[in-house]
């Protein structure tokens, strides 16, 4: 049985927003260094978005997501995963195999690019994105029926 060879992967890295804002090139270098351990060929690397986290990670409430597409030998994935888990600068990561991903798919605008290019609409929400409507008040619940004992 032969080896499968190189495949295309998509990775979404979660990095500390303060670190990314202070040293963007250094942040990208951390990711490039980790991927170079697996001899990955980086096809695309860019900022996906900056978001408030659902819960604090290492005392940090915001994170910067960086989307990376790369080609790598399937046998080297575990080497990269180990390097990621040993890195103190990478908060979280998700790596997926994307064999059917085209270059056009990789070049699609990210949420942060869309937000920057769309004109402002109502209340600062970009046009084309519906502002969240206030939720309707809930009707009072009927009392539970007594049990037939």
C-alpha positions, -999 to 999 in steps of 0.1 A, spaced: 0 0 0 15 34 -11 14 67 6 -14 91 -4 10 121 -8 3 157 -4 -32 171 3 -47 205 8 -57 215 43 -76 244 58 -66 256 93 -83 283 114 -59 295 141 -71 315 171 -45 339 183 -44 366 211 -58 398 197 -33 420 217 -4 400 203 -17 401 167 -23 439 169 11 446 184 31 424 161 12 411 130 43 399 112 54 381 143 20 364 146 22 352 110 57 340 116 45 318 145 21 301 122 46 298 94 71 283 117 47 257 130 37 247 95 73 246 83 79 217 107 57 196 85 72 210 53 39 226 44 35 247 13 14 277 23 -11 286 -4 -30 314 14 -27 330 48 -49 359 60 -69 374 88 -104 359 90 -119 380 118 -115 394 152 -142 384 177 -152 383 213 -148 348 227 -177 329 242 -155 323 272 -121 335 283 -91 314 272 -60 320 294 -76 352 307 -82 366 272 -117 376 261 -110 384 224 -93 365 197 -80 370 162 -88 342 137 -63 335 110 -73 314 80 -46 293 64 -47 270 34 -17 248 29 -5 217 11 13 190 31 22 154 31 -4 134 50 23 117 71 34 151 85 0 163 99 8 148 134 42 166 134 24 199 128 -4 192 154 22 184 180 41 217 173 8 236 176 0 220 210 34 229 223 32 265 211 22 289 239 12 316 214 -15 296 196 -47 296 216 -67 271 195 -66 256 161 -89 236 138 -74 217 108 -96 202 81 -87 184 49 -101 203 19 -93 182 -12 -120 198 -34 -111 234 -24 -103 256 -55 -81 287 -56 -113 307 -61 -127 293 -29 -95 302 -11 -97 337 -24 -132 344 -12 -135 375 10 -133 368 48 -159 384 72 -135 412 82 -129 421 45 -167 421 39 -173 443 69 -146 468 58 -159 470 22 -196 472 29 -211 507 34 -225 513 69 -262 508 73 -285 512 103 -267 516 137 -233 510 122 -243 475 110 -230 470 74 -256 473 47 -270 439 37 -268 425 72 -301 426 90 -298 442 125 -310 419 152 -346 426 160 -357 428 196 -372 395 207 -409 395 212 -420 391 249 -429 356 258 -465 348 266 -471 338 302 -471 301 307 -503 284 317 -503 267 352 -497 230 351 -528 208 352 -533 190 385 -523 153 384 -553 129 383 -543 110 416 
